[in-house]
C-alpha cells in the first residue's frame, strides 16, 4: 500500500501594500502617530520601541488595505439538477 501525502495549504495570505493605497497608509499612520510620540524614548528599551513601531505599522496596514475578497469555492460538479436520460 502506498500513500501520497500532500503538503498542508496555508490559508493566511501575506498582506501587501498596493501603490494605489499609499495615501490611505500615510493617513492611517498619521492618525496613530500620537501613540509613537507618547513613548519616552530616553528611558524606553529597544524592545519596547520596536514593538510600538511594529504595532504602528501593522495597524496602518490593516486600516489601509482593502478586505480580502472571499469567493465561494466552485465544486467540480455543477448544481444544475438531475440529468435527464437522453
C-alpha positions in Angstrom: 0.0 0.0 0.0 1.4 3.4 -1.0 0.3 6.8 0.4 1.0 10.0 -1.4 0.9 12.8 1.1 0.4 16.4 0.1 1.7 19.5 1.9 -0.7 21.4 4.1 -2.2 24.5 2.5 -1.7 27.8 4.3 -4.9 29.8 4.5 -3.2 33.0 5.6 -2.0 35.3 2.8 0.6 37.9 3.2 -0.8 41.4 3.3 0.9 43.7 0.8 0.6 47.4 0.4 -0.5 48.5 -3.1 0.8 51.6 -4.6 -2.7 52.9 -5.0 -3.2 52.6 -1.2 -0.3 54.9 -0.4 -2.5 57.8 0.6 -4.6 55.6 2.9 -1.5 54.2 4.5 0.0 57.6 5.2 -3.2 59.0 6.7 -3.6 55.8 8.9 0.0 56.3 10.1 -0.5 60.0 10.8 -3.7 59.1 12.8 -1.8 56.7 15.1 1.4 58.8 15.3 0.5 60.1 18.7 0.9 56.6 20.2 4.5 56.7 19.0 5.3 60.2 20.3 3.9 59.4 23.8 6.7 56.9 24.5 9.7 58.3 26.4 12.5 57.5 24.0 15.3 58.1 26.5 14.1 55.6 29.1 12.4 53.0 26.8 14.2 49.8 25.9 14.9 48.9 22.3 12.3 46.0 22.5 9.5 48.3 23.6 10.4 50.9 20.9 10.5 48.1 18.3 7.1 46.7 19.4 5.5 50.1 19.4 6.8 50.8 15.9 5.8 47.4 14.6 2.3 47.8 16.1 2.0 51.3 14.5 2.9 49.9 11.0 0.7 46.8 11.3 -2.3 48.8 12.4 -1.7 51.3 9.5 -1.5 48.4 7.0 -4.7 46.7 8.3 -6.6 50.0 8.2 -5.4 51.0 4.7 -5.6 47.6 2.9 -9.0 46.6 1.5 -10.6 43.5 2.9 -9.8 40.2 1.2 -12.3 39.0 -1.3 -14.0 35.8 -0.3 -15.0 33.7 -3.1 -17.3 30.7 -2.9 -15.4 27.6 -3.8 -16.6 26.1 -7.1 -17.2 22.4 -6.9 -16.1 20.1 -9.7 -19.7 19.1 -10.3 -22.3 21.6 -11.3 -25.5 22.1 -9.3 -27.7 22.2 -12.4 -30.1 19.5 -11.2 -30.6 15.8 -12.1 -29.6 14.7 -15.5 -32.3 13.7 -17.9 -31.9 10.4 -19.7 -31.2 11.1 -23.4 
